[in-house]
Amino acid sequence: MISASDPPARRADSPPEPMDDNPIRGQFGDEERVSDPARIVGLLRGLKDGRALLSIAVDGDPALYTSAVLEVNPDHGYLLLDELNPHRGHQRLMKTRRLRVRARLHGIELRFPCAIREIGRASGIAYYYAPLPEQVRYRQRRTHFRVEIGAALIIPVHLTREPEDTLDGALYDLSVGGVGAYVSKSNLKRGDTIPNCIVRIPDAPPLHSALEIRFVRFDEARRKLRIGGRFLNLARPQHKALKRFVAELERKLLQRRRHSKAP
């Protein structure tokens, strides 16, 4: 099952990525949960072919380990993972047989759980047999850093599709490329284009742009629709004003973080 002619990426080449379940919102887009088997196989093969190092968390162990995808076999519904490094990770996995995988490849972050069904050995190195995951959590790195809008700042947004069809809401994050907002419940769906999006940033004229809807999810706690969108035709002067405002928000965010870490 393991190809000797195509050796896997070695785990010791670099340390594992932090297994942060709440990454900075500005770095990655909203999470997508992929459950289509063909797409999952494609993502896993991308990790194998790209020789991506995996960050591994073993159940019940706070430490992180590294591994690599050795084989993806959709015909028999399994994948093989390389031995965990450092070796103590392998010893702990022998007991729990459960782990969580995180990997980044070409600006994409993937996460999925694995239940190890069998542990084998080849050329003195262990490998792990696991069923293909039923679901993979997927995030793509944003083109623009998106700044979270704090509760103390309310930035209204108005989305108009027709003269008598306007959704009002407020931003939860903002970048020079787009917005995240909470709006009243509607039939918006991913891929829709809003002809007129108005964002009212403080101390500046309102921003006007078409908006492409990239993410839609109903927030049960807030009882509102959470959306993410990309500006399509923001005028150059408005783009400059937005860039200045986002830079100021970033500066204030960094100041708050420094103060919160100060003794």
Buried (B, 14 or more C-beta within 10 A) or exposed (E): EBEEEEEBBEBEEEEBBEBEEEBEBBEBBBBEEBEEEEEBBEBBBBBBEBBBBBBBBBBEBEBBBBBBBBBBBBEEEBBBBBBBBEEEBBEBBEEEBBBBBBBBBEEBBBBBBBEBEEBEEEEEBBBBBBEBBEEBBBBBEBEBBBBBBEEEEEBBBBBBBEEEEBBEBBBBBBBBBBBBBBBEEBEBEBEBEBEBBBBBBEEEEEBBBBBBBBBBEEEEEEEBBBBBBBBBEBEEEBBEBBEEBBEBBBEEBEEEEEEEEEE
